[in-house]
Amino acid sequence: MELLIEPGRAEKNYWRDLWRYRELFYFLAWRDILVRYKQTVIGVAWAVIQPFLTTVAFTLVFNRVAKLPAPAGVPYFLMVMAAQLPWQFFSTSLSASSSSLIGNANLISKIYFPRLIIPAGSVITSFVDFLITTGLMAAMMLWFRFVPDWRLLALPLFVALAFGAAFGAGLWLCALNVKYRDFRYIIPFIVQFGFFLSPVGYTSDRVPDIWLWHGLDIPARLLYSFNPMVGVIDGFRWALLRGQTDFWWPSIQLSIVLTVALCASGIWYFRKMERTFADVI
Amino acid sequence: MSDVIISVENLGKKYRIQHQAEGRRYVALRDVIAQKFAARFKFLRRSQKSEVRSQNPTSDLRPPTTGSDPTSDLRPPSSEDFWALRNVSFEVKQGEVVGIIGRNGAGKSTLLKILSRITEPTEGRIRIRGRVASLLEVGTGFHPELTGRENIFLNGAILGMHRAEIKKKFDEIVAFAEVEKFLDTPVKRYSSGMYVRLAFAVAAHLEPEILIVDEVLAVGDAQFQKKCLGKMSEVAHGGRTVLFVSHNMAAVSGLCGSAIWLVDGMVCARGRADELVHKYLAAVSTAGSTFQLSRRHTGDDVRIGRIELIVDGIPSTNIQAGQSCIIRVYYRRVSDRSIDSLSLSVMLYSDGQKLTNLWTNCHTEFTANCQRLPMAGFGDCCIEKWPFRSHTIRVDIFSHTNNSTQDWVEEALVFNSHDGDYYGSGVIPNPDQGIMFLNHSWRFYADK
């Protein structure tokens, strides 16, 4: 086996190297998962309690206080939880992957491997949380005696979409975070902002199609759907709740397009920055 | 040639240094935004500047400032290119153990980083036949929360071993590290000795064709270091290639067959390790008081100013065995805090070997008086008869007060010691009869 090192060489062999280092990827993901559930006192329980309590709070606020109605035949609690699943996954993987490179600075400055492994690993770690929360969702469906129908089969597609959105956005944020060290202060803000712009506590059909503003017709719902998570959350609800919630095609389509764009540009930007990581970090 | 395992051709690595960012390595988004704003509103400032200029005619004589370039404010004020490595070419053959020597900043670490692909070269190329593993620092990737067993697997994977390979070597690694009883304890509860042993054990059982080692031997107790050196030469005897970077010249000449000497990013010499080490030490020593190498001051009570060797009342860089001399250490107190205990170490080295430590703590009369230490001055360490023969002597100095390290300067002074008539008898034994003289006398008595 001969190895050639010259300027621009790593660039060419990138995807082959990524495949060659897959074992390291498994180990780093395994480490993160192990550490995550070792460090917190209640461990795995945390992945259950947190979304459960958040869902309870949202149900109280949006349903009981704000008096928003639930779609026919669906408990409000389940409707919120169906949105919690992808949103929680998206937001934890966003914050985890954005700080992942800095957290592994000693590895990056000492060993060669395709750096893409690190943010990808932290998305995987968050995905384990997501699976646990999915178990909670199933338990809650049993509790409410709510049986999903054939639409459940479409769920993996929306999971993949959520995965793509989280990965793409995570790549952008973690590369920016290495370059601009004060970027981490912005990330919690982005997550919170995104939360209000995502239909977690309410359904997306509460957003009007057209919004009249100073005599202008603003296509509010279309603009709203530029948040890729809108389509993902709508899709989750549709698949889990027997299609009782509104399924608005434009938002799903937009979400797919945006997710692909986010991933492609995220990989492009990450690889552009990657060359300097070891020198900067 | 078929047995060349590493071939480096015209390798170069350029870094951009930003003078403004002194003590701060990162770009902050805040600053970038501020700079862009400054550039946008620059016309305001420029008009103000021209007003000032018209009032002050002499300022026109100054050369035009960077303000003439409209993009200059977007960039950091002054940045320049710095070649950490340039035109480096060499070959390493299969089974060679090569030491890489040179001062701090000569480019050793950059070379290793490029070889282990952590960073890409700016120009040139390297051909490597075989798997490279680097031990840039033992314990890389260890996680304190994980147990010894888990860390062995994790660290092995990080260093490039496959799972099957780690499983096969697991028992061997555990035995080498002597941590059998603590395998299922998180490594955060390990003693530092155990931690280092485990980390090195994993690394030592890697079986790459090329092993890159950087200063790992600086850790651990003497016995463990010995074990590590043994393991390294075992690796080397197994026909594998080792690149070894260290400041420990004794280790380099002991372990390595050949060496590469880097000066300012270029290969200065390539040859037999012991010869090169000798030359290197001789070159380092010509400078006299260098005082610029790794200097660490962490305390804020006392600063070491400079250090001199005084022979016959004048500063010198040469001394003969048998002469009397003074090692004078200038200091300055930088705080008014009272000094309960000042401890000063003047450590003498030759060829990387510590010869002795002239330590104030061995002199209780000094320790008792240091509360009345003047604010600035010097301390003299008097040596009645210089005992060492032909050597290059390197002096490190270390100071400690009020329970904190004040200054630690490596290679604060380098001078040459020469053979001399130590015993005053006119007889000087051959150079192979030991490294030093010792004040002694002989007497003979009849049996009973």
Contacts between the chains, C-beta under 8 A, distances in Angstrom:
chain1	res1	chain2	res2	distance
A	1	B	129	7.1
A	1	B	130	6.6
A	1	B	131	7.2
A	2	B	127	6.3
A	2	B	128	7.1
A	2	B	129	5.2
A	3	B	127	7.4
A	3	B	128	4.3
A	3	B	129	7.5
A	3	B	130	7.9
A	3	B	132	7.3
A	4	B	125	6.5
A	4	B	126	7.2
A	4	B	127	5.7
A	4	B	128	7.8
A	5	B	114	6.6
A	5	B	115	7.5
A	5	B	117	6.3
A	5	B	120	7.5
A	5	B	121	6.6
A	5	B	125	6.6
A	5	B	126	4.1
A	5	B	127	7.9
A	5	B	128	7.0
A	6	B	121	6.7
A	6	B	124	7.0
A	6	B	125	3.8
A	6	B	126	7.3
A	7	B	120	5.9
A	7	B	121	5.8
A	7	B	122	6.1
A	7	B	123	6.3
A	8	B	120	7.5
A	9	B	120	7.3
A	10	B	117	6.9
A	10	B	120	6.0
A	23	B	157	5.9
A	23	B	162	6.3
A	23	B	163	6.5
A	24	B	157	5.3
A	24	B	158	6.6
A	26	B	157	7.9
A	27	B	153	6.9
A	27	B	154	5.5
A	27	B	157	3.9
A	27	B	158	7.3
A	30	B	154	7.8
A	31	B	143	6.0
A	31	B	146	6.8
A	31	B	150	7.7
A	31	B	154	5.4
A	34	B	145	7.9
A	34	B	146	6.4
A	34	B	150	6.8
A	35	B	143	6.0
A	35	B	145	5.1
A	35	B	146	6.8
A	38	B	145	5.2
A	38	B	146	7.8
A	39	B	145	6.0
A	106	B	137	8.0
A	106	B	140	6.1
A	106	B	141	7.4
A	107	B	140	6.5
A	107	B	141	5.5
A	107	B	158	6.8
A	108	B	118	7.8
A	109	B	118	6.7
A	110	B	118	6.6
A	110	B	134	7.3
A	110	B	136	4.4
A	110	B	137	6.2
A	110	B	140	4.9
A	111	B	116	7.2
A	111	B	118	6.7
A	111	B	134	7.0
A	111	B	136	7.6
A	111	B	140	6.5
A	111	B	141	7.6
A	111	B	158	6.1
A	111	B	159	7.6
A	112	B	116	5.9
A	112	B	117	3.6
A	112	B	118	5.3
A	179	B	27	6.3
A	180	B	26	7.6
A	180	B	27	5.8
A	180	B	28	6.2
A	180	B	29	3.8
A	180	B	32	7.0
A	181	B	26	3.9
A	181	B	27	7.2
A	181	B	28	6.0
A	182	B	28	4.6
A	182	B	29	5.2
A	182	B	30	5.5
A	183	B	29	5.6
A	186	B	29	7.8
A	275	B	120	6.1
A	278	B	113	7.1
A	278	B	118	4.8
A	278	B	119	4.7
A	279	B	15	6.9
A	279	B	119	5.9
A	280	B	25	7.4
A	280	B	26	7.4
